[in-house]
Amino acid sequence: PSAWGPQDERGANNRMTPAKVLEAARLIKTGKVYPLGRVLEKGIPLFGERLGAHVVIPGTPTGGPFGDHKLYYHDELFVGEIGQIGSQFDGLGHIGMAAGDGKIRYYNGFTQEEVGSAYGLKKLGMEHLKPFFTRGILLDVLAMKGGDRLPIDYVITVADIEQTLQRQGVKQPPGEGDAVLFRTGHGKLWKKDNAEYNKGCPGPGLTAGRWLADRKIAVVGADTWPVEAVPGENAKLPFACHTIWITLNGIFINENLDLEELAKDRVYEFAWSFNPLPLKGATGGPGNSVAIA
């Protein structure tokens, strides 16, 4: 059950309070903005049978001329899955799991019958979310461990997180409402070796996933496609962190981020912002989250 009541559809988005916004704003020192999203285009790595991004101009120019100044315009037709490819933001309706009563349940205990429909979610759609503006933390685990990128099956532990925080001089550990971003180096494979990128990836495992949830963070992100370790700590529990974060705790996931510039500049604490696309009934959404240092 949700801490925000039996009908809540926002989850950890409720932690975006005025106090949290002011805390994040105090972290801005230089005003430099770091875009963290990747270009949504053909040829990006995709999970399973998802359809990649294709933008078609239906005639060029699409229309015109209008008026004495002969105005012309372009439209675009997008063909693909916009909610679950590229630098995506997983909403609360994205992940469900079988409960003890045998029913498929989602965040806040909503059942499959309450949530699902063929034309958008009836509950937990992205339209319920307000903008995120909060404290962000980069956990550059790759820099702490060394090498070009973490091994593809590496499971990040709580000890790794604590050592990374200490190495980076971050005195205040992740806390309520924060966004925590993991750099593993896996993103260096993006559009260079998509097969290797999709094979598996390093990331936090069950233990670290629970530790983050216990700290009541709002968002977990990474330079990988699932943010968590694949195959992870327990092969019988694939994508366990997805269920811990989204289904059980209402925590959001920001996947396929580009964290290289943040890491190069050693920016470890910053204001983090994301404006979810208010697409009714959507399970997730595209977008360009940003860090402001």
C-alpha positions, 0 to 999 in steps of 0.5 A: 500500500502506498504511503500517499493513500489507496488511490495514489497514482504518483508514487515517489513523484509526491516527494517533489515538494517545494522544500526539495526544489529549494534544496536542489536549487542551492546545488546550482553553482555555475549554471552549466546544464548537462543534457543526459538524454540520447538522440532518438533515432534509427539504429539505437539498441532496442530491447526485445522486439520493440520498434525503433524510431523512424521519423517521416516527413509526409511530403516536403514541404508538407504544406503551403504556401500561405499568404503573400509571404508564401509560408511553408511548413513541415510536419512529422510522422513518428513510427515507433515506440516512444515510451520504452526505447532510447533515453526512456523514463519508466512510469508506474504502470510499466511493471506488474507482478503476480501477488500472493492472491494470484492476481497481477498487481501494479504499484499501490496494489492496483490489479491488471483489470484496474490498470490494463486496456488495449488503448492506454492504461486506465490507471498509473498513466504518465499524465498523473505526474508533475515535473521532477526537480530535485537533488541529483547524485552521480555515482561514478562506480566505473571511476572507483573500480577502474577500467574502460567499463564495468564487466557486463555481469557486474553487480554493484553492491551497497559497499560499492555505493558507499565507497564511491560516495566517499571517493567523490566526497559526497557527504550526504548519502542518497535521501528522500526524493533524490535522483541517483544515477549510476555510471558503469561505462556500459553506455560506451557501447551505444550504437557501436556494438548494440549486440553487446550492449543488449546482452546484459549489463552491470548495475545495482543488484537486489541488495543495493536496490532495496538499500536505495528503496529504503532511503526513499529516493525518487528516481534511479538512472544509469547509462544502461538499458535496464539500470539494474544488473542483468542477469543480476544476483538471482537468475530466477528473479530477472529485473528484480529491481524493477519490481522493488522500485516501481511496483513496491515503492513507486520509484521511477527509472530513467534508462539509457542515459549519457553520463560521460560529460558529467563524469568528465567534469566530476560533477557529483551533486547537482539539480536534476530535472525531468518533465514527463510527457503527459501522454494519457495512459502511457507506461513511460515516456521519452525525454531529455533529463538534465543535470544543472551544476 
